[in-house]
Amino acid sequence: MKQHVLAGMAILAFLGGCSRGSDNEAAVATPAVTLSQAQAPLGSPIEVTYRFTVAGSAPALGEDYRVFVHFLDSNEELMWTDDHTPPVPTTTWKPGQVVEYTRTVFVPIYPYVGDSTIRVGLYSPKSSRRLPLAGDNSGQRAYRVATLTLLPQSENVFLIYKDGWHPAEVARDNAAVEWQWTKRQATLSFRNPKRDATLYLHLDGRPDLAGGRQRVTVALAGQPIDTIELTGPDEVIRKLPVTAAQFGSGDMADLTLTVDPVFVPARVPAAASSDVRELGVRVFHAFIAPR
């Protein structure tokens, strides 16, 4: 599950164009989006449920289209995306079928607070052609489906990256995508919320460079609360319920990630790298959501 803005995806203009609010081609489906919350602080996770109701007269689609999702500010400037391939390939969609699924999306730390408009659509990764859908067409077959109000980051539980972390890195093609590699053991410290919460961890690893498998042990206040097994390159989003008692009684609490095995890219021929750092896993997001 990636928030990366891939080159050439949905922000390309639809070839052939279509006027704002109108379309001469029959709609393939009706899109809808439901959010787990109407307001979200910057940096926080939200659950986004996507729903496509396939038209009763929809023709069979000859290729697997991707979903583009644009989050725009009040000036209709693109802030970030959640472009993805739907879990049910569009080549298998049937007339009248309802395709519904939920994704966890992390709001980037973006210099904006206020209302954000969400637009969605379907596009071809081969030609960038967009499909006609039923709904509020804002132009170029991008359909308004929901609004999310962004709040200041100060609403969040602030995490301190203590021991065991390498410096933050940013994706070359998208400055909104940031991560930090752990060493064998890495610690996060934060003010104890002293109530039940949900811990979100968004990470991936390179088990292919570390013997085929990596195990991440998650401990809170020195006590293991979860184990994550990584056997492939896919990113993992873990949502762990945490009780107030598990945070301990102190004013501060420590969350520790222990990775086994770690690897040094320069020592692994398949990595073709001169990087001599000890690397565990790559953490994109860590978040504590009090309940």
C-alpha positions, 0 to 999 in steps of 0.5 A: 500500500504506497503513497508515492506519486509515480511518474506519468500517472494521474496528473497527466492531462487526459488526451482528447480532453473533456469539458468541465462537468460534461462528457459525451461517453457513457459512464463506466462506473460511479465512484464514491469515497468515505473517510473514517473522519472528517478532520485530520491533523497533518501527519496523521493516518485516515482510513479511506474507503473507495467504492466503484459501482459498475454501470449496468451497461458497462462494456468489458475493459480490455486493460487494468486501469489504475485509480488516481486520487488527488488531494487538492487545497482551496486553490485547487493545487495538488498537495498529494495523491493516493494513486493505486491499483484496485484490489479487484482488477478492472478487467474482471469488473462486471456490470452492476458489480460493487467494488469496495475496499479500504486503504490507510492513507497518511496525511503528509506534513504539508504547509496548509491547513483547511479544507482539501477536496478529493478527486478520483478517476480511472486512468490507463498506465499505458496511454494515460487515457481516463475513463468516463465516470458518473458524478461531479466532473471537475474537468479532465474526468477527475470527479469530486467525491469528498472533502477532508479538513486538515488540522495543524500537526500540533494536535498529534502525539509528537515522536522523538527519534532517539537511538538507532536511526539513520538520517531521514531520506527523501524519494528522488521523484517525490519530496512528500515521500520520506523515510528513515532506516533503522539499525538493528535496534531503534527507539522512539520516545513520546509523551505517555498518552496514559489512555488506550491508543492505536499504534500505526507503523508503516515500513518495509525492508529488504529481506532479499538482501538479508537472507530471505526474511526479516523479523521486526519485534515491536516492544513498548516499555520494554515488553514485546507487543507484536512481531512483523515478518517481512518476506517480500518488498511490499510495504506493510502498515500495521495497526496495533491496539495498545492499552493504557497499561502497556504504555507504563506509568511514566510521563514518557514512553519508549517504543523499540523496533528490533530487526533480525537480521540486518544487512550492510548493502556493500557486503551483499553483491546483489545490492550493487551498492557501496553503502556501508551502513547497517540497515534494518527496516525502512520506516515511513510513518510511526503514529500514536492515535489516542482513543 
